[in-house]
Structure formats: structure tokens, C-alpha cells
């Protein structure tokens, strides 16, 4: 919308009220700048500080907000799995499973449901065709296979 002014208005300095703004004590601005103070180009935030890609100015006063990232390993996730096999006598037997680190990956740490000793992962025999099955064996020879249940959850047999 355009407004036409017939007479220009003159404003004197005594008519303008100056307001002094101050930040509260102890409060620091942590938001990164969006424009570079040197060249007015856009400032990008990489891994460390906000930086101008045009002139190289870096905002060293910026402090990134601390975020807590929970990894699957640090969350100490434990699962209690029900038996999903064919034998009714084992339907009340539960297996305890925990996510643990093995070299550079996360795997299940299974406790034997029969003797409560830790189990080691073994390879599949090749006779079973279930793709998502993981087989474990304890020192006494008990074998447990972790498989997806019919409901979509994880179970053992």
C-alpha cells in the first residue's frame, strides 16, 4: 500500500525518545548469528562454531547447547523374551536379553534360560530357512534361537 504525503513531516531529535536496551544479568545469547558482521553474508554453523564462508569470520563466543544423546548401548536396554516355539512345557520359561557391544557393533547378550549362564552367538546350521533367526549357545550346550514372534515382537525357541 502506498500513502502519498502532501507535506513532508520534519522530526526533531527532541521528539524522538531514545530507549537503551540491556540484557538481563547473567544471561548470555547462545543463538548463532545469521549474518556476518564483516560482509553481511550468511553464517553457517558446522561442527564447532558459526563461520562465514565468504570472508572466514568465526564467532568464537558461540556456545552450543548441550544435548544428551542416548545410545542404545548406554541405555542398558533389557528384554525379557517369551518362548514362541512348539513345546507347551517351555511356554512359561523366559529368556533375559541385553544389548551389548561386540567390537564395532551392537548385538544381543543372551542369558541361558535353563542355567542362567551367558551365551555366545553361533552360526546357523543352514537347514533352517528363517532369515532373521540368531542362534546362541551356552557352555553347557543349551541352544537358544532368537526369532520374531507371530505378533511382530522378539521371542526365543
PyMOL commands that set and color helices and strands:
alter all, ss='L'
color gray80, all
select helices_A, chain A and resi 13-15+88-90
alter helices_A, ss='H'
color red, helices_A
select strands_A, chain A and resi 43-45+50-52+78-82+94-102+105-111+120-122+134-137+143-148+154-156
alter strands_A, ss='S'
color yellow, strands_A
deselect
rebuild
show_as cartoon
